Structure formats: structure tokens, C-alpha cells
Amino acid sequence: MTSAAEPAGEGRVLHTPMTAVYPEFPGKVAVVTGAARGMGARFTSALAARGVHVVGGDINAGQMSATAGELNATLATQALHEQPGTVVGAGVDVTKADEHEALAQLALERFGRLDFWVNNAGIFPFALVDEITPEQINATLSVNVEGVLFGAQAAARHLGPGGAIVNMSSVSAIRVRRGRGAYCTSKAAVAHLTESLAVELGDKGIRVNAIAPGYIDTEMTRWVREDPAALRHALDTVPLHRLGSPEEVVGPLLFLLSDSARYVTGHSIAVDGGSRHV
């Protein structure tokens, strides 16, 4: 694995692309949920650039179709493999189990196999504890927890030995943040669900891990950059004193899906600049 990383000053975000190439990836097939934008789109792009065919699913089917078209158009010049993967977009409501199965069937119909599944879709609600409504907690648990469970169930029906599932948890699974009670609860559940899945799906030779990002420079954390006090607080609670970049989440994802992690299962890898320790 190589990268063009460079020293960063306080607050600076390293968006320099990583050039990690895994020779076993070309020809593999992945499903990524929440893939129309943000980290999901970045995961999809990184996998396809390395020769993985990707079925991207998103609640916004129109935006997912547009993202798939844009990625396919750019892969010819930006791929890290001579035969880049193909991205296929589809609509999916991750709260519905049958729609996960439809994504799996689409992958099998288009590419004849399924190797990886990335449960990335999620929501990030804000409300102080005494303001959390039944509707908010139900929606958060439905999308962030049930969405992971249903995705893993669909994946498990079709992945063979050596298959891998990666769930998106968060540093919020172990650190409480004001106003994020519903979100923190859901991500703690994802972390524990990941361990349960790893134990049970290990019988099938399927690995299950999670990534737990901290402050990453994405649309979801734009509020941090737009609030000087929030940004200062964030930097003060990150030992590396900077926000992370999407590239720095992509690296662990690729590792967890790769043969380099073939004896790694049931873990949540924190990508947080050390903030979980502060």
C-alpha cells in the first residue's frame, strides 16, 4: 500500500488520493448502499477504480443513476487497473429487507457473482434527549440498524467463503455527543451487531467488520467547518489536530475487504485521529 501523504499542519485535511492496489480485486463484485453521494460514492469510485464491479443503491434513485453515470464516465481515465469495474445504480430503501435482496439479485444478474457488501447508508439526526420523538428514534434505528441487519442477511444468502461485509459504525458508538442520542445509540448497536454477525457468519467463511469514523471532512460534518467554535472543539479533541478526509476512510475499507484482512473479523476499526481516547 502506498500513498502520497504529506505532513499536515493543524486543521489541514489531507485529500491526497491513496494509490493502494489489491491484485485480487479485479473481477470481484460489490454492493454499496447509500452510494449516491458522500462516503458511499467515494467507496464506489475507489472499488471500481480497482476493477471491482459495483451495484450502488440509494434511497434517491435518480441521484444514484446520475452518480453511476458520472463514475463510469470518469473511470476510463482515473482507474488504477487496466480494466476498471462497472458501476450500476439502483434505488433502495434500506429499511425494507426485500429491497436488499433485490440489490443482491441485480448484482448476480449483471455480473454473475457477489463478493463484498458495504452497509453504508445512514442518517445523522440531531435532538437533545428530551426532544427525541418516537418518530426520530424509530427512523434512526430503522435506517442505521435494521438497514445493516437486512443488508447483512441478503449478503449472507449469496456470499461464499471468503466473502466480506463492512458496516459503517462511528466513533459515536463509544463517545457520547450532545444532541446525538439517537445517532449514538444506533451506532453502538451497529458495533455490537457487527460482532454478532461475525460470530454467526464465520460458519460460512464470511468476514464481518465495521469502520468507525470520527470527524471526517464530508457533507455530514459541514456543520463543524461552518461553526468556528465547533471546529476548534473538534480539533482540540483529535490528537492529530485535524479533520480526516474521505480518502482516509477508503483505505481501511479496501483493507477490510481484501485478502490482507482474511483473518480479521468482528472488529470496528476507528478512523478518528485518536479522538476516542480523549
C-alpha positions in Angstrom: 0.0 0.0 0.0 1.4 3.4 -1.0 0.2 6.9 -0.7 1.5 10.4 -1.4 0.7 11.6 2.1 2.5 14.7 3.3 2.9 16.4 6.7 -0.3 18.3 7.7 -0.5 21.5 9.7 -3.1 21.9 12.4 -6.6 21.8 10.9 -5.4 20.8 7.5 -7.2 17.9 5.7 -5.2 15.5 3.6 -7.3 14.8 0.5 -4.3 13.4 -1.4 -5.5 10.2 -3.1 -4.1 6.9 -1.9 -2.9 4.5 -4.6 -3.3 1.2 -2.8 -3.9 -1.5 -5.3 -5.1 -5.0 -4.4 -4.4 -7.5 -7.2 -7.2 -9.8 -6.1 -9.9 -7.2 -6.6 -10.4 -7.1 -10.4 -13.5 -9.0 -11.4 -15.0 -9.1 -7.9 -18.5 -7.7 -7.3 -19.7 -5.4 -4.5 -22.9 -3.9 -3.3 -22.7 -0.5 -1.6 -25.7 1.2 0.0 -26.0 4.9 0.4 -23.8 5.2 -2.7 -25.3 8.3 -4.4 -23.1 10.8 -2.6 -20.7 11.3 0.3 -18.7 8.3 1.5 -20.8 5.8 -0.4 -20.0 7.4 -3.7 -16.3 7.6 -2.7 -16.3 3.9 -1.7 -17.9 3.0 -5.0 -15.4 5.0 -7.0 -12.4 3.5 -5.2 -13.6 0.0 -5.7 -14.5 0.4 -9.4 -11.1 2.1 -10.0 -9.5 -1.1 -8.8 -11.5 -3.4 -11.1 -14.5 -4.2 -8.8 -18.0 -4.1 -10.3 -20.3 -2.2 -8.0 -24.1 -2.1 -7.6 -24.7 1.1 -5.8 -28.0 1.5 -4.0 -29.6 4.7 -2.6 -33.0 6.0 -1.5 -32.6 8.7 -4.1 -32.8 6.5 -7.3 -32.4 9.4 -9.6 -29.3 10.7 -8.0 -27.9 7.2 -7.8 -28.3 6.8 -11.5 -26.6 10.1 -12.2 -23.7 9.2 -9.9 -23.3 5.8 -11.6 -23.2 7.6 -15.0 -20.6 10.1 -13.8 -18.4 7.5 -12.2 -18.5 5.2 -15.3 -17.6 8.2 -17.5 -14.5 9.1 -15.4 -13.2 5.6 -14.7 -11.7 5.3 -18.2 -9.1 8.0 -17.3 -8.9 7.6 -13.5 -8.8 3.8 -13.0 -6.0 2.2 -11.2 -6.5 -1.0 -13.1 -6.5 -1.6 -16.9 -10.0 -3.0 -16.7 -12.0 -0.8 -14.3 -15.2 -2.0 -12.8 -18.7 -1.0 -14.0 -21.0 0.9 -11.6 -24.7 0.1 -11.8 -27.1 2.3 -9.9 -30.4 1.3 -8.3 -32.9 2.6 -5.8 -33.1 1.1 -2.4 -34.9 1.7 0.8 -32.6 0.1 3.4 -35.5 -0.3 5.9 -37.1 -2.9 3.6 -35.4 -6.3 3.7 -36.8 -7.3 0.2 -35.1 -4.3 -1.4 -31.7 -5.5 -0.2 -32.4 -8.9 -1.8 -33.2 -7.0 -5.0 -29.8 -5.4 -4.9 -28.2 -8.8 -4.5 -30.2 -10.2 -7.4 -29.2 -7.3 -9.6 -25.5 -7.9 -8.8 -26.0 -11.6 -9.7 -27.9 -10.9 -12.9 -25.4 -8.3 -14.1 -22.1 -9.8 -13.0 -22.8 -13.4 -12.0 -21.4 -13.3 -8.5 -21.3 -11.3 -5.2 -18.1 -10.9 -3.1 -18.5 -7.8 -1.0 -21.2 -5.9 0.8 -20.8 -2.4 2.3 -23.7 -1.3 4.6 -23.0 2.5 4.3 -26.5 4.1 4.2 -27.3 6.0 7.4 -28.9 9.2 8.8 -27.5 11.7 11.3 -30.3 13.3 13.3 -29.9 16.0 16.0 -32.1 16.4 19.0 -31.4 16.8 22.7 -32.5 13.8 24.8 -35.8 15.4 26.0 -36.6 16.4 22.4 -36.2 13.0 20.7 -39.5 12.0 19.3 -40.8 8.5 18.7 -40.6 9.1 15.0 -37.0 10.2 15.2 -35.7 7.3 17.2 -37.7 4.8 15.2 -36.4 6.2 11.9 -32.8 6.3 13.2 -32.9 2.7 14.4 -34.7 1.5 11.3 -32.2 3.1 8.8 -29.0 2.7 10.8 -29.5 -0.6 12.5 -32.2 -2.6 10.6 -30.6 -1.4 7.4 -27.4 -3.0 8.4 -29.1 -6.2 9.5 -31.1 -6.6 6.4 -28.1 -5.9 4.2 -26.1 -8.5 6.0 -28.9 -11.0 5.7 -29.1 -10.5 2.0 -25.3 -10.7 1.6 -25.1 -13.8 3.7 -27.5 -15.6 1.4 -25.2 -15.1 -1.6 -21.7 -14.6 -0.4 -19.4 -17.6 -0.5 -16.4 -18.4 1.7 -14.0 -15.5 1.5 -16.8 -13.0 1.2 -16.7 -9.8 3.3 -19.2 -7.4 4.8 -18.2 -4.0 6.1 -20.6 -1.9 8.2 -20.4 1.8 8.9 -20.3 2.4 12.6 -18.9 5.6 14.2 -16.7 6.8 17.0 -20.1 7.9 18.4 -20.6 4.3 19.2 -18.3 4.7 22.2 -18.3 8.5 22.7 -21.4 10.5 23.7 -22.1 13.7 21.8 -24.8 16.2 22.9 -27.8 16.2 20.7 -26.9 12.9 19.1 -28.5 10.5 21.5 -30.5 8.6 18.8 -27.5 8.5 16.5 -25.0 7.4 19.1 -27.4 4.7 20.2 -27.8 3.4 16.7 -24.1 3.3 16.1 -23.4 1.4 19.3 -25.9 -1.1 18.1 -24.1 -1.4 14.8 -20.8 -2.1 16.5 -22.3 -4.9 18.6 -24.4 -6.2 15.7 -21.1 -6.4 13.7 -19.6 -8.7 16.4 -22.8 -10.9 16.4 -22.7 -11.2 12.6 -19.0 -12.1 12.6 -19.6 -14.9 15.0 -22.6 -16.4 13.2 -21.4 -15.8 9.6 -18.0 -17.1 10.4 -19.5 -20.6 9.9 -19.9 -19.7 6.3 -16.5 -18.3 5.9 -17.8 -14.8 5.7 -16.0 -12.0 7.5 -17.8 -9.0 9.0 -16.1 -5.9 10.2 -17.0 -2.2 10.8 -15.4 1.2 10.3 -15.9 3.8 13.0 -15.1 7.2 11.5 -14.6 10.3 13.7 -14.6 13.9 12.3 -14.3 13.3 8.5 -14.5 16.2 6.0 -17.8 15.3 4.3 -21.2 16.8 3.8 -22.4 15.2 7.0 -19.8 17.2 9.0 -20.1 20.5 7.1 -21.7 22.0 10.3 -18.3 21.6 12.1 -16.4 23.6 9.4 -19.1 26.3 9.4 -19.0 26.8 13.2 -15.6 28.2 14.3 -16.3 27.1 17.9 -17.3 23.6 16.9 -14.2 23.3 14.6 -11.9 24.4 17.5 -13.6 21.9 19.8 -13.2 19.2 17.2 -9.5 19.9 16.7 -8.9 20.0 20.4 -10.4 16.6 20.9 -8.4 15.0 18.0 -4.8 14.1 18.9 -3.8 14.6 15.3 -5.4 18.1 15.4 -7.1 17.9 12.0 -10.2 16.5 10.4 -9.9 13.3 8.5 -10.5 13.0 4.7 -12.8 10.5 2.9 -9.6 9.0 1.4 -8.5 8.1 5.0 -11.7 6.0 5.4 -11.4 4.4 1.9 -8.0 2.9 2.9 -9.4 0.9 5.8 -12.4 -0.2 3.7 -10.2 -1.6 1.0 -8.0 -3.4 3.6 -11.0 -5.0 5.3 -12.4 -6.2 2.0 -9.1 -7.5 0.8 -7.2 -10.8 1.3 -4.8 -8.8 3.5 -7.5 -9.0 6.2 -8.6 -12.6 5.6 -8.1 -13.4 9.3 -9.7 -10.2 10.6 -13.4 -10.4 11.6 -15.6 -8.9 14.3 -13.7 -5.7 14.6 -14.6 -2.0 14.4 -11.7 0.0 13.1 -11.6 3.5 14.4 -10.6 6.1 11.8 -10.8 9.1 14.1 -7.3 10.6 14.5 -7.3 9.2 18.1 -10.3 11.1 19.3 -11.9 8.1 21.0 -9.1 8.3 23.6 -9.6 12.0 24.6 
